[in-house]
Amino acid sequence: MRSSRASLTVVVTAAFAALTASAQQTPPPLPDGYMRAPPVTPGLAPKMQVHETTAAVHVFQANFAAGDEIVSGLTDLMLKHNIKSGYVTGLGGLSGALLAFGDPKVNAFKKIPITDKCELVSLVGDIAERDGKPYVHLHAVVAFADGSTKAGHVMEAHVAPIAEISVVATSMGAAAH
């Protein structure tokens, strides 16, 4: 029994050594324009501010139908449920949209009109109160039939055929339900 256990230990140790050695070998070179993920260097965001919320959150699933406008609908949701802050994610289809690019030189948004049917492949943002009123701040990436994309700040987004949006309310007023 002892000799078989010793043999097993030798085999396992040799296999581990072989795996470790192969993992430490230099990987093959990459084609031009490619890179491997670099290690993350901690400490490069000294101005980052973090606000921890320990309160319970409310999650809303907003399902939009053809013809609905997303920014307006999310504003209505904030008003109806007295949502003070939260974040938004979603996807779906659009018949058109008005996206924009914030231009600090002009202190305004450059319009990016979307007039073709497209897929809303990523919708992210937050909701908050600004000057005591609901404010929906969204960014989106839309994709077209040829695979090309456009992205920007969402000014308006018209649903076709559906959009599925999750809202995580992190702060709600007393009258919320």
CYANA upper distance limits for C-alpha pairs under 8 A (distance plus 0.5 A):
  1 MET  CA      5 ARG  CA      6.68
  2 ARG  CA      6 ALA  CA      6.61
  3 SER  CA      7 SER  CA      6.53
  4 SER  CA      8 LEU  CA      6.60
  5 ARG  CA      9 THR  CA      6.69
  6 ALA  CA     10 VAL  CA      6.78
  7 SER  CA     11 VAL  CA      6.74
  8 LEU  CA     12 VAL  CA      6.60
  9 THR  CA     13 THR  CA      6.51
 10 VAL  CA     14 ALA  CA      6.58
 11 VAL  CA     15 ALA  CA      6.64
 12 VAL  CA     16 PHE  CA      6.61
 13 THR  CA     17 ALA  CA      6.63
 14 ALA  CA     18 ALA  CA      6.67
 15 ALA  CA     19 LEU  CA      6.73
 16 PHE  CA     20 THR  CA      6.58
 17 ALA  CA     21 ALA  CA      6.59
 18 ALA  CA     22 SER  CA      6.74
 19 LEU  CA     23 ALA  CA      6.67
 20 THR  CA     24 GLN  CA      6.83
 21 ALA  CA     25 GLN  CA      7.06
 30 LEU  CA     34 TYR  CA      6.59
 30 LEU  CA     35 MET  CA      7.42
 53 THR  CA    170 THR  CA      8.15
 55 ALA  CA    170 THR  CA      8.02
 56 ALA  CA    170 THR  CA      7.84
 57 VAL  CA    168 VAL  CA      7.03
 57 VAL  CA    169 ALA  CA      6.14
 57 VAL  CA    170 THR  CA      5.50
 57 VAL  CA    171 SER  CA      7.76
 58 HIS  CA    168 VAL  CA      6.34
 58 HIS  CA    169 ALA  CA      5.62
 58 HIS  CA    170 THR  CA      7.38
 59 VAL  CA    166 SER  CA      7.54
 59 VAL  CA    167 VAL  CA      6.22
 59 VAL  CA    168 VAL  CA      5.01
 59 VAL  CA    169 ALA  CA      6.64
 60 PHE  CA    166 SER  CA      6.27
 60 PHE  CA    167 VAL  CA      5.54
 60 PHE  CA    168 VAL  CA      6.89
 60 PHE  CA    169 ALA  CA      8.23
 61 GLN  CA    164 GLU  CA      7.66
 61 GLN  CA    165 ILE  CA      6.37
 61 GLN  CA    166 SER  CA      5.14
 61 GLN  CA    167 VAL  CA      6.88
 62 ALA  CA    164 GLU  CA      6.54
 62 ALA  CA    165 ILE  CA      5.57
 62 ALA  CA    166 SER  CA      6.61
 62 ALA  CA    167 VAL  CA      7.93
 63 ASN  CA    162 ILE  CA      7.66
 63 ASN  CA    163 ALA  CA      6.39
 63 ASN  CA    164 GLU  CA      5.24
 63 ASN  CA    165 ILE  CA      6.79
 64 PHE  CA     68 ASP  CA      6.63
 64 PHE  CA     70 ILE  CA      8.00
 64 PHE  CA    159 VAL  CA      7.40
 64 PHE  CA    162 ILE  CA      5.99
 64 PHE  CA    163 ALA  CA      5.48
 64 PHE  CA    164 GLU  CA      6.85
 64 PHE  CA    165 ILE  CA      8.37
 65 ALA  CA    159 VAL  CA      6.79
 65 ALA  CA    160 ALA  CA      7.34
 65 ALA  CA    161 PRO  CA      6.57
 65 ALA  CA    162 ILE  CA      5.22
 65 ALA  CA    163 ALA  CA      7.23
 66 ALA  CA    158 HIS  CA      8.14
 66 ALA  CA    159 VAL  CA      5.47
 66 ALA  CA    160 ALA  CA      4.88
 66 ALA  CA    161 PRO  CA      5.15
 66 ALA  CA    162 ILE  CA      6.33
 67 GLY  CA    158 HIS  CA      6.41
 67 GLY  CA    159 VAL  CA      5.86
 67 GLY  CA    160 ALA  CA      6.93
 67 GLY  CA    161 PRO  CA      8.48
 68 ASP  CA     73 GLY  CA      7.85
 68 ASP  CA    158 HIS  CA      6.30
 68 ASP  CA    159 VAL  CA      5.89
 69 GLU  CA     73 GLY  CA      6.66
 69 GLU  CA    156 GLU  CA      7.14
 69 GLU  CA    157 ALA  CA      5.99
 69 GLU  CA    158 HIS  CA      5.15
 69 GLU  CA    159 VAL  CA      6.75
 70 ILE  CA     74 LEU  CA      6.61
 70 ILE  CA    156 GLU  CA      7.32
 70 ILE  CA    157 ALA  CA      6.07
 70 ILE  CA    158 HIS  CA      7.12
 70 ILE  CA    159 VAL  CA      7.75
 71 VAL  CA     75 THR  CA      6.67
 71 VAL  CA    136 VAL  CA      7.04
 71 VAL  CA    154 VAL  CA      8.37
 71 VAL  CA    155 MET  CA      7.87
 71 VAL  CA    156 GLU  CA      6.51
 71 VAL  CA    157 ALA  CA      7.47
 72 SER  CA     76 ASP  CA      6.71
 73 GLY  CA     77 LEU  CA      6.74
 74 LEU  CA     78 MET  CA      6.76
 74 LEU  CA    136 VAL  CA      7.52
 75 THR  CA     79 LEU  CA      6.84
 75 THR  CA    134 PRO  CA      6.72
 75 THR  CA    135 TYR  CA      7.58
 75 THR  CA    136 VAL  CA      7.04
 76 ASP  CA     80 LYS  CA      6.53
 77 LEU  CA     81 HIS  CA      6.56
 77 LEU  CA     83 ILE  CA      8.24
 78 MET  CA     82 ASN  CA      5.96
 78 MET  CA     83 ILE  CA      5.17
 78 MET  CA     84 LYS  CA      7.73
 78 MET  CA    134 PRO  CA      7.08
 79 LEU  CA     83 ILE  CA      7.26
 79 LEU  CA    134 PRO  CA      7.70
 80 LYS  CA    176 ALA  CA      8.25
 81 HIS  CA    172 MET  CA      8.13
 81 HIS  CA    175 ALA  CA      8.31
 81 HIS  CA    176 ALA  CA      5.32
 81 HIS  CA    177 HIS  CA      6.35
 82 ASN  CA    172 MET  CA      6.19
 82 ASN  CA    173 GLY  CA      5.81
 82 ASN  CA    174 ALA  CA      8.31
 82 ASN  CA    175 ALA  CA      7.16
 82 ASN  CA    176 ALA  CA      5.47
 82 ASN  CA    177 HIS  CA      8.48
 83 ILE  CA    128 ALA  CA      8.36
 83 ILE  CA    169 ALA  CA      6.72
 83 ILE  CA    171 SER  CA      6.73
 83 ILE  CA    172 MET  CA      4.94
 83 ILE  CA    173 GLY  CA      6.87
 83 ILE  CA    176 ALA  CA      7.72
 84 LYS  CA    127 ILE  CA      7.96
 84 LYS  CA    128 ALA  CA      5.95
 84 LYS  CA    129 GLU  CA      6.41
 84 LYS  CA    134 PRO  CA      7.99
 84 LYS  CA    169 ALA  CA      8.04
 84 LYS  CA    170 THR  CA      8.18
 84 LYS  CA    171 SER  CA      5.71
 84 LYS  CA    172 MET  CA      5.56
 84 LYS  CA    173 GLY  CA      6.98
 85 SER  CA    126 ASP  CA      7.86
 85 SER  CA    127 ILE  CA      5.67
 85 SER  CA    128 ALA  CA      4.73
 85 SER  CA    129 GLU  CA      7.39
 85 SER  CA    169 ALA  CA      6.36
 85 SER  CA    170 THR  CA      6.07
 85 SER  CA    171 SER  CA      5.60
 85 SER  CA    172 MET  CA      7.55
 86 GLY  CA    126 ASP  CA      6.14
 86 GLY  CA    127 ILE  CA      5.66
 86 GLY  CA    128 ALA  CA      7.15
 86 GLY  CA    167 VAL  CA      7.36
 86 GLY  CA    168 VAL  CA      5.83
 86 GLY  CA    169 ALA  CA      4.68
 86 GLY  CA    170 THR  CA      5.26
 86 GLY  CA    171 SER  CA      7.23
 87 TYR  CA    124 VAL  CA      8.15
 87 TYR  CA    125 GLY  CA      6.24
 87 TYR  CA    126 ASP  CA      4.49
 87 TYR  CA    127 ILE  CA      6.30
 87 TYR  CA    167 VAL  CA      6.31
 87 TYR  CA    168 VAL  CA      5.88
 87 TYR  CA    169 ALA  CA      7.18
 87 TYR  CA    170 THR  CA      8.27
 88 VAL  CA    123 LEU  CA      7.98
 88 VAL  CA    124 VAL  CA      5.95
 88 VAL  CA    125 GLY  CA      5.56
 88 VAL  CA    126 ASP  CA      6.04
 88 VAL  CA    127 ILE  CA      7.86
 88 VAL  CA    138 LEU  CA      8.32
 88 VAL  CA    165 ILE  CA      7.46
 88 VAL  CA    166 SER  CA      6.22
 88 VAL  CA    167 VAL  CA      5.17
 88 VAL  CA    168 VAL  CA      6.99
 89 THR  CA    122 SER  CA      7.98
 89 THR  CA    123 LEU  CA      5.80
 89 THR  CA    124 VAL  CA      5.07
 89 THR  CA    125 GLY  CA      7.21
 89 THR  CA    165 ILE  CA      6.28
 89 THR  CA    166 SER  CA      5.92
 89 THR  CA    167 VAL  CA      7.31
 90 GLY  CA    122 SER  CA      6.77
 90 GLY  CA    123 LEU  CA      5.36
 90 GLY  CA    124 VAL  CA      7.20
 90 GLY  CA    163 ALA  CA      7.69
 90 GLY  CA    164 GLU  CA      6.10
 90 GLY  CA    165 ILE  CA      4.61
 90 GLY  CA    166 SER  CA      6.55
 91 LEU  CA    119 GLU  CA      8.26
 91 LEU  CA    120 LEU  CA      5.56
 91 LEU  CA    121 VAL  CA      5.91
 91 LEU  CA    122 SER  CA      6.03
 91 LEU  CA    123 LEU  CA      6.43
 91 LEU  CA    163 ALA  CA      6.22
 91 LEU  CA    164 GLU  CA      6.20
 91 LEU  CA    165 ILE  CA      7.04
 92 GLY  CA    119 GLU  CA      6.52
 92 GLY  CA    120 LEU  CA      5.41
 92 GLY  CA    121 VAL  CA      7.33
 92 GLY  CA    159 VAL  CA      8.10
 92 GLY  CA    160 ALA  CA      8.40
 92 GLY  CA    161 PRO  CA      8.20
 92 GLY  CA    162 ILE  CA      6.08
 92 GLY  CA    163 ALA  CA      4.42
 92 GLY  CA    164 GLU  CA      6.50
 93 GLY  CA    117 LYS  CA      8.08
 93 GLY  CA    118 CYS  CA      6.48
 93 GLY  CA    119 GLU  CA      4.95
 93 GLY  CA    120 LEU  CA      5.75
 93 GLY  CA    159 VAL  CA      6.39
 93 GLY  CA    160 ALA  CA      5.61
 93 GLY  CA    161 PRO  CA      6.26
 93 GLY  CA    162 ILE  CA      6.22
 93 GLY  CA    163 ALA  CA      6.49
 94 LEU  CA    117 LYS  CA      6.32
 94 LEU  CA    118 CYS  CA      5.88
 94 LEU  CA    119 GLU  CA      6.55
 94 LEU  CA    120 LEU  CA      6.96
 94 LEU  CA    157 ALA  CA      7.23
 94 LEU  CA    158 HIS  CA      5.94
 94 LEU  CA    159 VAL  CA      4.84
 94 LEU  CA    160 ALA  CA      5.09
 94 LEU  CA    161 PRO  CA      7.45
 94 LEU  CA    162 ILE  CA      8.21
 94 LEU  CA    163 ALA  CA      8.43
 95 SER  CA    115 THR  CA      7.67
 95 SER  CA    116 ASP  CA      6.82
 95 SER  CA    117 LYS  CA      4.99
 95 SER  CA    118 CYS  CA      7.01
 95 SER  CA    158 HIS  CA      6.20
 95 SER  CA    159 VAL  CA      6.39
 95 SER  CA    160 ALA  CA      5.63
 95 SER  CA    161 PRO  CA      8.43
 96 GLY  CA    113 PRO  CA      8.42
 96 GLY  CA    114 ILE  CA      5.63
 96 GLY  CA    115 THR  CA      5.33
 96 GLY  CA    116 ASP  CA      6.34
 96 GLY  CA    117 LYS  CA      6.58
 96 GLY  CA    118 CYS  CA      7.73
 96 GLY  CA    157 ALA  CA      6.78
 96 GLY  CA    158 HIS  CA      5.99
 96 GLY  CA    159 VAL  CA      8.08
 97 ALA  CA    113 PRO  CA      6.78
 97 ALA  CA    114 ILE  CA      5.40
 97 ALA  CA    115 THR  CA      7.29
 97 ALA  CA    154 VAL  CA      8.17
 97 ALA  CA    155 MET  CA      8.11
 97 ALA  CA    156 GLU  CA      5.93
 97 ALA  CA    157 ALA  CA      4.73
 97 ALA  CA    158 HIS  CA      6.37
 98 LEU  CA    111 LYS  CA      7.40
 98 LEU  CA    112 ILE  CA      6.44
 98 LEU  CA    113 PRO  CA      5.18
 98 LEU  CA    114 ILE  CA      6.34
 98 LEU  CA    154 VAL  CA      6.90
 98 LEU  CA    155 MET  CA      5.91
 98 LEU  CA    156 GLU  CA      5.66
 98 LEU  CA    157 ALA  CA      6.94
 99 LEU  CA    111 LYS  CA      6.69
 99 LEU  CA    112 ILE  CA      5.33
 99 LEU  CA    113 PRO  CA      6.60
 99 LEU  CA    114 ILE  CA      7.77
 99 LEU  CA    140 ALA  CA      8.38
 99 LEU  CA    151 ALA  CA      7.42
 99 LEU  CA    152 GLY  CA      5.69
 99 LEU  CA    153 HIS  CA      5.77
 99 LEU  CA    154 VAL  CA      5.18
 99 LEU  CA    155 MET  CA      6.07
 99 LEU  CA    156 GLU  CA      7.52
100 ALA  CA    109 PHE  CA      6.06
100 ALA  CA    110 LYS  CA      5.80
100 ALA  CA    111 LYS  CA      5.05
100 ALA  CA    112 ILE  CA      5.54
100 ALA  CA    113 PRO  CA      8.42
100 ALA  CA    151 ALA  CA      8.48
100 ALA  CA    152 GLY  CA      5.63
100 ALA  CA    153 HIS  CA      5.44
100 ALA  CA    154 VAL  CA      7.04
100 ALA  CA    155 MET  CA      7.42
101 PHE  CA    109 PHE  CA      5.75
101 PHE  CA    110 LYS  CA      5.55
101 PHE  CA    111 LYS  CA      7.19
101 PHE  CA    112 ILE  CA      7.82
101 PHE  CA    152 GLY  CA      6.10
101 PHE  CA    153 HIS  CA      6.70
102 GLY  CA    107 ASN  CA      7.94
102 GLY  CA    108 ALA  CA      6.53
102 GLY  CA    109 PHE  CA      4.96
102 GLY  CA    110 LYS  CA      6.89
102 GLY  CA    153 HIS  CA      8.14
103 ASP  CA    107 ASN  CA      6.29
103 ASP  CA    108 ALA  CA      6.16
103 ASP  CA    109 PHE  CA      6.21
103 ASP  CA    110 LYS  CA      7.16
104 PRO  CA    108 ALA  CA      7.28
112 ILE  CA    152 GLY  CA      8.15
116 ASP  CA    144 PHE  CA      8.29
117 LYS  CA    144 PHE  CA      7.68
117 LYS  CA    160 ALA  CA      8.31
118 CYS  CA    142 VAL  CA      6.63
118 CYS  CA    143 ALA  CA      6.04
118 CYS  CA    144 PHE  CA      5.42
118 CYS  CA    145 ALA  CA      7.62
119 GLU  CA    142 VAL  CA      5.91
119 GLU  CA    143 ALA  CA      5.62
119 GLU  CA    144 PHE  CA      7.01
120 LEU  CA    140 ALA  CA      7.59
120 LEU  CA    141 VAL  CA      6.78
120 LEU  CA    142 VAL  CA      5.13
120 LEU  CA    143 ALA  CA      7.13
120 LEU  CA    163 ALA  CA      8.47
121 VAL  CA    140 ALA  CA      8.14
121 VAL  CA    141 VAL  CA      6.32
121 VAL  CA    142 VAL  CA      6.05
121 VAL  CA    143 ALA  CA      7.01
122 SER  CA    140 ALA  CA      5.96
122 SER  CA    141 VAL  CA      5.68
122 SER  CA    142 VAL  CA      7.57
123 LEU  CA    138 LEU  CA      7.34
123 LEU  CA    139 HIS  CA      6.39
123 LEU  CA    140 ALA  CA      4.99
123 LEU  CA    141 VAL  CA      7.21
124 VAL  CA    138 LEU  CA      6.20
124 VAL  CA    139 HIS  CA      6.05
124 VAL  CA    140 ALA  CA      6.97
125 GLY  CA    136 VAL  CA      8.11
125 GLY  CA    137 HIS  CA      5.96
125 GLY  CA    138 LEU  CA      4.71
125 GLY  CA    139 HIS  CA      6.51
126 ASP  CA    136 VAL  CA      6.82
126 ASP  CA    137 HIS  CA      5.89
126 ASP  CA    138 LEU  CA      7.02
127 ILE  CA    134 PRO  CA      7.80
127 ILE  CA    135 TYR  CA      6.21
127 ILE  CA    136 VAL  CA      5.12
127 ILE  CA    137 HIS  CA      6.50
128 ALA  CA    134 PRO  CA      6.50
128 ALA  CA    135 TYR  CA      5.81
128 ALA  CA    136 VAL  CA      7.20
129 GLU  CA    133 LYS  CA      5.59
129 GLU  CA    134 PRO  CA      5.11
129 GLU  CA    135 TYR  CA      5.91
130 ARG  CA    134 PRO  CA      6.82
130 ARG  CA    135 TYR  CA      6.36
137 HIS  CA    153 HIS  CA      8.20
137 HIS  CA    154 VAL  CA      8.00
138 LEU  CA    153 HIS  CA      6.41
138 LEU  CA    154 VAL  CA      5.85
139 HIS  CA    151 ALA  CA      7.84
139 HIS  CA    152 GLY  CA      5.97
139 HIS  CA    153 HIS  CA      4.86
139 HIS  CA    154 VAL  CA      5.82
140 ALA  CA    151 ALA  CA      5.97
140 ALA  CA    152 GLY  CA      6.22
140 ALA  CA    153 HIS  CA      7.03
140 ALA  CA    154 VAL  CA      6.88
141 VAL  CA    149 THR  CA      7.16
141 VAL  CA    150 LYS  CA      6.29
141 VAL  CA    151 ALA  CA      4.78
141 VAL  CA    152 GLY  CA      7.35
142 VAL  CA    149 THR  CA      5.96
142 VAL  CA    150 LYS  CA      6.00
142 VAL  CA    151 ALA  CA      6.71
143 ALA  CA    147 GLY  CA      6.48
143 ALA  CA    148 SER  CA      6.24
143 ALA  CA    149 THR  CA      4.87
143 ALA  CA    150 LYS  CA      7.22
144 PHE  CA    148 SER  CA      6.03
144 PHE  CA    149 THR  CA      6.69
159 VAL  CA    163 ALA  CA      6.81
172 MET  CA    176 ALA  CA      6.75
